[in-house]
Each structure stands twice: as structure tokens, then as C-alpha cells.
Amino acid sequence: MQKSTICLPDNFTLQGAFFFMLLFAWGIFPAAVQAQTVFPGLNPDPKAFEYALRAEKGGLNWQDMAEMSLWASGADINGSIKVKGKNGTYGGIIRGAILELQNAPDLPDSLTERGEYVLSFLYKKFLKRYSLKQTKVDAIFQTGYYNCVSSAALYLIFGTAVDIEIEGVLTRDHAFVSVQTEEGPIDVETTNQYGFDPGNRKEFHDGFGKATGFAYVPAKNYRDRSPLSNLELISVIFSNRISDLQSQGHYDEAIQLALDRAAMLSRRKNPVDSPYFIDPEKDVLDRLMFYGSNLLKTGREADVFRWMDLTSGKFPPGEYEEKLTELNFAAVNNLILKYVKAGNYSEARATLSREGGRIDAEGAAKLEVMILDTELTDQTKRIRTIADAEAVLAVIDESEQHAGGIPADRIAELRNFALVKKSELISKAQGWPAAIAFLETGIARYGANPLLEKNLQVFRSNYLADFHNAFARAYNRRNYTEALKIAEEALKEFPGNRQLTSDLETARKAAAN
């Protein structure tokens, strides 16, 4: 049996029959949501309820098991098949082989011997080669390939036909059967032609009764075994097919199989309690969620919303509604991010306004902050004029007033960047004094920080350098009076500066001579 990979964390249980009564009452049908998108149907195959009712009324006969096993495999008991060049049906092949088995002159009376006889019969007749993923019963008749589940289901059909009481057994990653005999229950490893009562040596004899050899099939680790009803064993065919579809990305097809399996098992009186048996109702919810998650993964947020609308509220409250909330938030978030990345902030806000009812207030607030933060970051990076900077600073000041908005440290980061950008633009347009005055005002209003202080120091150094360079130019032209005036003016701005003090003394000496 292939190991199932279709699981989500945490258990989620529903009353099976009630679950599917609701499905019909709600009238869920396939919906075409876009020209190119048709959602999978949400109604189980009516046969599933018929089979559930048969199992509830009493023990299933071999005809029931044959029909159900083929149906679970995706085939029909009346479906056509060509064997050895002749046309026939699956039902015809099975009935013919059953008659052959029932009328076999050497069919033992002992249940133990008969159980082993059935296994040998199936290997002579149908089972040719083991294949890990060949879980479908119909494929046995087509190719002879089988795995533990399909071979166990086949044994179940033929063993029941010769009055053997059989129970399915499930372990972590394997399935087999157990038969009731005069000696007690005996395991049957159906994946091996010598698998009756694994762990015991079997002697082979010639026509005169002389032993000619023996076969030994080692017993596997069956410690974590869970008994299955006949119906539950057949349902494992569905589980394996769902796992295959899931791994191939066919999430829509997996939904239908999960619905059929859950409906078939909806009337069980004593459901198996095993970590290895996938809960049918939870599996339906998981398939719905995987389908929605795949829509999200492929960037189809609008389809996610429609899918959530189609399925939300259609199941009793619980884990699925919680998962829907998470998926809705992810879809709204992803859709908004598309607009944000494109710089279309107005459409991002319109989307939040339109779809925000799908998520809680906290989630909506987070997205609103994300839009504003990204927009401000984008606008700050694109500051080209003093007016641009003033507009950004005004929005930052306004956003700071709203509780629960952009975090204070992020506000400070954006504001500092805008202040520095504006000061640089002022320095180019109005000179260093204006830029210095602007930064000093900003520090006084918003508080000192390393970035503003560093830029203020740079502006002052540049302003000082301009004074010194102007002094040097005047001095080199021998215009000592102008040089003296420049040095005096500079010291008013930078009192006590050693370089300017030296310039002043040099100018005075030159002017005196």
C-alpha cells in the first residue's frame, strides 16, 4: 500500500451521516465562476449512499464487495474488458472465476486450508506482479499488476465467496487481511503467493507425497495494526487514489473521491480508530482546503474568493472555518500585494475596502498599515522636489496620529529619510544656511538622531568650507579688505573656529601692510 501523504494537522471529526445529509440539503452543485474556471462538484456519487446503506443493513456478500471494489477503483462491474482477445465485463470475469473456485474438486473443507487455497488460486488466475502504486482492482484484470490494497480487496471478494470470514488489517504503510479459522485468526500477506500465515515454513510435495522443498515468508512488523471492516478496507483504495491525485496536482479530482469515500463510510456503527486510517469527513475538508490553496498558489485570488464563498458555511463550524479564515486573509493579502508592487495604491485600498469583510478587523488593519507603509516608502524614495518632500512629511505626520498605524520606529525612519532628502534639495536651491536651519528646526521638533545630526554636521562643514574657499579666493586676488570681511562674517557663524580665526589673523596682517 502506498503511504498516504494527504494530511493536515489536528483532528476534525463530524457525524458522517449528518455531514452528508447537509450536503444534499444545501444543494451544492458545480459552479462556473469564470469563463475559464469551473469548480469541482461537491455532491458524492449516489452509489456511495447506496453502498453505505447496504453495509448498514447487514454483512456484505461477495457480489457487493466486487461491485464496491471496482467502483472505488473508478470502474464499473458491468464495464467492458477484453481478455485474451475476447470481449467481456469485469462482473463476468469475477463471476466465472468465483464459480470455478466454488466448484473446484480439491477445495478443502478446512477453513485454514481453504484460506491458503484461495491465495494460491488468485496467484494462478490473476495476480502476476507486485507494483507499489497499483491500488485499483480493475487493473488486476487488465494487467495482473497489484499492490497490498488491491490484492487484499481481491482476496476479500473470493474468500467471502467460499464462506471465509475475513477482516482487513491496516498498519502504518501496509494493508493485508486476517481470516478466521478453526485454529483462530491467521494473517494473509496477499502480496506474496506464499503469504498465508507469514512466518511459518511451508513444505511442498510431489505427486507421491514426498517433500520437495519449502517456502518461507517472513512475518512483517505488525505491532501497530488496526482491524478494518470490509467496507473500510475497500475505502483504502480511495485513500491511495486520492494520495496519487494529490501528488500529481489534481486537487479537483481528489475532492470527488474524498466525497465518495466519506459518503460510503457515513453509516458506520463502529468506525475504526486508527492513526493510519484517514478520517473520511476530515479528508473532505482537507481536499477542499488544498484545492483553495492551489488556487492561491497559482495567483487566482478571485477564484479563491468564489471558492470560499461556495464552501463557507456549508459545513459545521470547526477547523474548516478556521482554515477558510487563514486562506481568505492570504488571498486578500496577495491580491493587495499585486497592486502595491505595481504602485497602484488606490486600487490596493479599493480592494481592501471591497474584500475586507472576508477577514477580521485585526487583519484588515495590518493590511491597511502595509499599504500605507509601502506607499510612503515608495513616495519617499521618489522625492524629487521640495514640494514632494513636504507632501510626504505631511502624510507621515498625519499617519502618526492614528493609533495602531505604522510603528513609531518605522515612522521615524521614513521621516528622517524625507527630512534629509528635503534638506539636500534646500541646500541646492537656497544654500547651506537654509538647509542647516531646516535640519535644526527638524531636530528641535522631532528630536535628535544620528542620521539628522550627521547630515547637519556635513552641511555645516560644507558651509565652513565655502567661507574658507571664498576667503582664499579674495586673499589670492590681494583683495585683503574683502578677505577680512569674509573672515569676520564667517566667525559670526562659526565663532571660535580655529581655521577661520587663522584666516582672520592672516587677512588683518596683510591689510595692515
PEPERA-V264540 format. One record per residue. N is the residue number from 0. RES is the residue in three letters. NEAR is the number of other ideal C-beta (glycine too) atoms within 10 Angstrom. Layout:
n=N res=RES near=NEAR
n=N res=RES near=NEAR
This chain:
n=0 res=MET near=26
n=1 res=GLN near=19
n=2 res=LYS near=11
n=3 res=SER near=18
n=4 res=THR near=10
n=5 res=ILE near=19
n=6 res=CYS near=13
n=7 res=LEU near=15
n=8 res=PRO near=5
n=9 res=ASP near=10
n=10 res=ASN near=9
n=11 res=PHE near=19
n=12 res=THR near=13
n=13 res=LEU near=21
n=14 res=GLN near=12
n=15 res=GLY near=20
n=16 res=ALA near=16
n=17 res=PHE near=12
n=18 res=PHE near=19
n=19 res=PHE near=26
n=20 res=MET near=13
n=21 res=LEU near=15
n=22 res=LEU near=20
n=23 res=PHE near=13
n=24 res=ALA near=9
n=25 res=TRP near=13
n=26 res=GLY near=9
n=27 res=ILE near=17
n=28 res=PHE near=10
n=29 res=PRO near=13
n=30 res=ALA near=15
n=31 res=ALA near=9
n=32 res=VAL near=17
n=33 res=GLN near=11
n=34 res=ALA near=6
n=35 res=GLN near=8
n=36 res=THR near=14
n=37 res=VAL near=12
n=38 res=PHE near=21
n=39 res=PRO near=17
n=40 res=GLY near=15
n=41 res=LEU near=20
n=42 res=ASN near=18
n=43 res=PRO near=23
n=44 res=ASP near=16
n=45 res=PRO near=11
n=46 res=LYS near=15
n=47 res=ALA near=23
n=48 res=PHE near=19
n=49 res=GLU near=15
n=50 res=TYR near=25
n=51 res=ALA near=22
n=52 res=LEU near=11
n=53 res=ARG near=18
n=54 res=ALA near=22
n=55 res=GLU near=13
n=56 res=LYS near=9
n=57 res=GLY near=8
n=58 res=GLY near=11
n=59 res=LEU near=21
n=60 res=ASN near=13
n=61 res=TRP near=19
n=62 res=GLN near=16
n=63 res=ASP near=19
n=64 res=MET near=25
n=65 res=ALA near=26
n=66 res=GLU near=23
n=67 res=MET near=27
n=68 res=SER near=28
n=69 res=LEU near=25
n=70 res=TRP near=23
n=71 res=ALA near=29
n=72 res=SER near=23
n=73 res=GLY near=17
n=74 res=ALA near=18
n=75 res=ASP near=15
n=76 res=ILE near=19
n=77 res=ASN near=11
n=78 res=GLY near=13
n=79 res=SER near=10
n=80 res=ILE near=16
n=81 res=LYS near=9
n=82 res=VAL near=12
n=83 res=LYS near=5
n=84 res=GLY near=5
n=85 res=LYS near=7
n=86 res=ASN near=9
n=87 res=GLY near=15
n=88 res=THR near=14
n=89 res=TYR near=25
n=90 res=GLY near=17
n=91 res=GLY near=15
n=92 res=ILE near=19
n=93 res=ILE near=25
n=94 res=ARG near=16
n=95 res=GLY near=11
n=96 res=ALA near=19
n=97 res=ILE near=18
n=98 res=LEU near=11
n=99 res=GLU near=11
n=100 res=LEU near=19
n=101 res=GLN near=13
n=102 res=ASN near=8
n=103 res=ALA near=12
n=104 res=PRO near=4
n=105 res=ASP near=6
n=106 res=LEU near=14
n=107 res=PRO near=14
n=108 res=ASP near=6
n=109 res=SER near=12
n=110 res=LEU near=19
n=111 res=THR near=18
n=112 res=GLU near=15
n=113 res=ARG near=18
n=114 res=GLY near=25
n=115 res=GLU near=21
n=116 res=TYR near=20
n=117 res=VAL near=27
n=118 res=LEU near=25
n=119 res=SER near=12
n=120 res=PHE near=20
n=121 res=LEU near=22
n=122 res=TYR near=18
n=123 res=LYS near=9
n=124 res=LYS near=17
n=125 res=PHE near=18
n=126 res=LEU near=22
n=127 res=LYS near=12
n=128 res=ARG near=9
n=129 res=TYR near=13
n=130 res=SER near=14
n=131 res=LEU near=12
n=132 res=LYS near=15
n=133 res=GLN near=21
n=134 res=THR near=27
n=135 res=LYS near=26
n=136 res=VAL near=31
n=137 res=ASP near=21
n=138 res=ALA near=18
n=139 res=ILE near=25
n=140 res=PHE near=20
n=141 res=GLN near=13
n=142 res=THR near=13
n=143 res=GLY near=15
n=144 res=TYR near=18
n=145 res=TYR near=27
n=146 res=ASN near=23
n=147 res=CYS near=25
n=148 res=VAL near=33
n=149 res=SER near=29
n=150 res=SER near=31
n=151 res=ALA near=30
n=152 res=ALA near=30
n=153 res=LEU near=25
n=154 res=TYR near=27
n=155 res=LEU near=25
n=156 res=ILE near=28
n=157 res=PHE near=24
n=158 res=GLY near=27
n=159 res=THR near=22
n=160 res=ALA near=21
n=161 res=VAL near=19
n=162 res=ASP near=10
n=163 res=ILE near=21
n=164 res=GLU near=14
n=165 res=ILE near=23
n=166 res=GLU near=16
n=167 res=GLY near=26
n=168 res=VAL near=20
n=169 res=LEU near=26
n=170 res=THR near=18
n=171 res=ARG near=14
n=172 res=ASP near=11
n=173 res=HIS near=22
n=174 res=ALA near=27
n=175 res=PHE near=26
n=176 res=VAL near=27
n=177 res=SER near=20
n=178 res=VAL near=24
n=179 res=GLN near=15
n=180 res=THR near=18
n=181 res=GLU near=8
n=182 res=GLU near=10
n=183 res=GLY near=9
n=184 res=PRO near=13
n=185 res=ILE near=18
n=186 res=ASP near=19
n=187 res=VAL near=25
n=188 res=GLU near=24
n=189 res=THR near=28
n=190 res=THR near=21
n=191 res=ASN near=18
n=192 res=GLN near=15
n=193 res=TYR near=19
n=194 res=GLY near=22
n=195 res=PHE near=24
n=196 res=ASP near=21
n=197 res=PRO near=18
n=198 res=GLY near=12
n=199 res=ASN near=11
n=200 res=ARG near=10
n=201 res=LYS near=13
n=202 res=GLU near=9
n=203 res=PHE near=11
n=204 res=HIS near=10
n=205 res=ASP near=9
n=206 res=GLY near=5
n=207 res=PHE near=5
n=208 res=GLY near=6
n=209 res=LYS near=8
n=210 res=ALA near=9
n=211 res=THR near=8
n=212 res=GLY near=9
n=213 res=PHE near=10
n=214 res=ALA near=12
n=215 res=TYR near=10
n=216 res=VAL near=18
n=217 res=PRO near=8
n=218 res=ALA near=12
n=219 res=LYS near=16
n=220 res=ASN near=9
n=221 res=TYR near=15
n=222 res=ARG near=7
n=223 res=ASP near=12
n=224 res=ARG near=18
n=225 res=SER near=17
n=226 res=PRO near=14
n=227 res=LEU near=23
n=228 res=SER near=19
n=229 res=ASN near=22
n=230 res=LEU near=22
n=231 res=GLU near=22
n=232 res=LEU near=27
n=233 res=ILE near=31
n=234 res=SER near=26
n=235 res=VAL near=26
n=236 res=ILE near=27
n=237 res=PHE near=28
n=238 res=SER near=26
n=239 res=ASN near=27
n=240 res=ARG near=23
n=241 res=ILE near=26
n=242 res=SER near=22
n=243 res=ASP near=20
n=244 res=LEU near=20
n=245 res=GLN near=21
n=246 res=SER near=13
n=247 res=GLN near=10
n=248 res=GLY near=13
n=249 res=HIS near=15
n=250 res=TYR near=19
n=251 res=ASP near=17
n=252 res=GLU near=19
n=253 res=ALA near=27
n=254 res=ILE near=23
n=255 res=GLN near=18
n=256 res=LEU near=27
n=257 res=ALA near=29
n=258 res=LEU near=26
n=259 res=ASP near=26
n=260 res=ARG near=26
n=261 res=ALA near=28
n=262 res=ALA near=27
n=263 res=MET near=30
n=264 res=LEU near=27
n=265 res=SER near=24
n=266 res=ARG near=18
n=267 res=ARG near=18
n=268 res=LYS near=7
n=269 res=ASN near=6
n=270 res=PRO near=14
n=271 res=VAL near=18
n=272 res=ASP near=8
n=273 res=SER near=17
n=274 res=PRO near=10
n=275 res=TYR near=20
n=276 res=PHE near=20
n=277 res=ILE near=21
n=278 res=ASP near=21
n=279 res=PRO near=27
n=280 res=GLU near=24
n=281 res=LYS near=21
n=282 res=ASP near=25
n=283 res=VAL near=27
n=284 res=LEU near=24
n=285 res=ASP near=24
n=286 res=ARG near=25
n=287 res=LEU near=27
n=288 res=MET near=20
n=289 res=PHE near=20
n=290 res=TYR near=21
n=291 res=GLY near=25
n=292 res=SER near=18
n=293 res=ASN near=16
n=294 res=LEU near=23
n=295 res=LEU near=19
n=296 res=LYS near=13
n=297 res=THR near=11
n=298 res=GLY near=12
n=299 res=ARG near=20
n=300 res=GLU near=21
n=301 res=ALA near=15
n=302 res=ASP near=21
n=303 res=VAL near=26
n=304 res=PHE near=21
n=305 res=ARG near=17
n=306 res=TRP near=25
n=307 res=MET near=19
n=308 res=ASP near=14
n=309 res=LEU near=18
n=310 res=THR near=20
n=311 res=SER near=15
n=312 res=GLY near=13
n=313 res=LYS near=15
n=314 res=PHE near=21
n=315 res=PRO near=14
n=316 res=PRO near=8
n=317 res=GLY near=15
n=318 res=GLU near=18
n=319 res=TYR near=23
n=320 res=GLU near=14
n=321 res=GLU near=12
n=322 res=LYS near=19
n=323 res=LEU near=22
n=324 res=THR near=16
n=325 res=GLU near=13
n=326 res=LEU near=22
n=327 res=ASN near=23
n=328 res=PHE near=18
n=329 res=ALA near=17
n=330 res=ALA near=25
n=331 res=VAL near=24
n=332 res=ASN near=18
n=333 res=ASN near=15
n=334 res=LEU near=22
n=335 res=ILE near=25
n=336 res=LEU near=16
n=337 res=LYS near=14
n=338 res=TYR near=18
n=339 res=VAL near=22
n=340 res=LYS near=11
n=341 res=ALA near=10
n=342 res=GLY near=14
n=343 res=ASN near=13
n=344 res=TYR near=18
n=345 res=SER near=11
n=346 res=GLU near=16
n=347 res=ALA near=25
n=348 res=ARG near=19
n=349 res=ALA near=13
n=350 res=THR near=20
n=351 res=LEU near=20
n=352 res=SER near=11
n=353 res=ARG near=13
n=354 res=GLU near=19
n=355 res=GLY near=18
n=356 res=GLY near=10
n=357 res=ARG near=20
n=358 res=ILE near=21
n=359 res=ASP near=13
n=360 res=ALA near=8
n=361 res=GLU near=9
n=362 res=GLY near=17
n=363 res=ALA near=18
n=364 res=ALA near=15
n=365 res=LYS near=15
n=366 res=LEU near=22
n=367 res=GLU near=20
n=368 res=VAL near=17
n=369 res=MET near=17
n=370 res=ILE near=20
n=371 res=LEU near=19
n=372 res=ASP near=18
n=373 res=THR near=17
n=374 res=GLU near=18
n=375 res=LEU near=22
n=376 res=THR near=15
n=377 res=ASP near=14
n=378 res=GLN near=19
n=379 res=THR near=21
n=380 res=LYS near=10
n=381 res=ARG near=11
n=382 res=ILE near=21
n=383 res=ARG near=9
n=384 res=THR near=12
n=385 res=ILE near=18
n=386 res=ALA near=11
n=387 res=ASP near=17
n=388 res=ALA near=23
n=389 res=GLU near=13
n=390 res=ALA near=14
n=391 res=VAL near=26
n=392 res=LEU near=19
n=393 res=ALA near=11
n=394 res=VAL near=17
n=395 res=ILE near=22
n=396 res=ASP near=13
n=397 res=GLU near=10
n=398 res=SER near=17
n=399 res=GLU near=14
n=400 res=GLN near=7
n=401 res=HIS near=12
n=402 res=ALA near=4
n=403 res=GLY near=10
n=404 res=GLY near=17
n=405 res=ILE near=20
n=406 res=PRO near=11
n=407 res=ALA near=9
n=408 res=ASP near=8
n=409 res=ARG near=16
n=410 res=ILE near=18
n=411 res=ALA near=17
n=412 res=GLU near=16
n=413 res=LEU near=21
n=414 res=ARG near=21
n=415 res=ASN near=18
n=416 res=PHE near=19
n=417 res=ALA near=24
n=418 res=LEU near=25
n=419 res=VAL near=21
n=420 res=LYS near=21
n=421 res=LYS near=23
n=422 res=SER near=26
n=423 res=GLU near=17
n=424 res=LEU near=19
n=425 res=ILE near=21
n=426 res=SER near=21
n=427 res=LYS near=10
n=428 res=ALA near=11
n=429 res=GLN near=13
n=430 res=GLY near=14
n=431 res=TRP near=21
n=432 res=PRO near=15
n=433 res=ALA near=14
n=434 res=ALA near=26
n=435 res=ILE near=21
n=436 res=ALA near=14
n=437 res=PHE near=20
n=438 res=LEU near=24
n=439 res=GLU near=15
n=440 res=THR near=11
n=441 res=GLY near=23
n=442 res=ILE near=15
n=443 res=ALA near=9
n=444 res=ARG near=9
n=445 res=TYR near=16
n=446 res=GLY near=9
n=447 res=ALA near=11
n=448 res=ASN near=15
n=449 res=PRO near=8
n=450 res=LEU near=14
n=451 res=LEU near=20
n=452 res=GLU near=12
n=453 res=LYS near=11
n=454 res=ASN near=20
n=455 res=LEU near=20
n=456 res=GLN near=12
n=457 res=VAL near=17
n=458 res=PHE near=24
n=459 res=ARG near=18
n=460 res=SER near=11
n=461 res=ASN near=14
n=462 res=TYR near=18
n=463 res=LEU near=17
n=464 res=ALA near=12
n=465 res=ASP near=15
n=466 res=PHE near=21
n=467 res=HIS near=18
n=468 res=ASN near=11
n=469 res=ALA near=17
n=470 res=PHE near=24
n=471 res=ALA near=14
n=472 res=ARG near=13
n=473 res=ALA near=19
n=474 res=TYR near=19
n=475 res=ASN near=9
n=476 res=ARG near=10
n=477 res=ARG near=10
n=478 res=ASN near=16
n=479 res=TYR near=18
n=480 res=THR near=12
n=481 res=GLU near=16
n=482 res=ALA near=25
n=483 res=LEU near=20
n=484 res=LYS near=14
n=485 res=ILE near=25
n=486 res=ALA near=25
n=487 res=GLU near=14
n=488 res=GLU near=13
n=489 res=ALA near=23
n=490 res=LEU near=16
n=491 res=LYS near=8
n=492 res=GLU near=15
n=493 res=PHE near=16
n=494 res=PRO near=9
n=495 res=GLY near=7
n=496 res=ASN near=16
n=497 res=ARG near=8
n=498 res=GLN near=15
n=499 res=LEU near=23
n=500 res=THR near=15
n=501 res=SER near=12
n=502 res=ASP near=24
n=503 res=LEU near=19
n=504 res=GLU near=11
n=505 res=THR near=17
n=506 res=ALA near=23
n=507 res=ARG near=15
n=508 res=LYS near=10
n=509 res=ALA near=15
n=510 res=ALA near=12
n=511 res=ALA near=7
n=512 res=ASN near=6
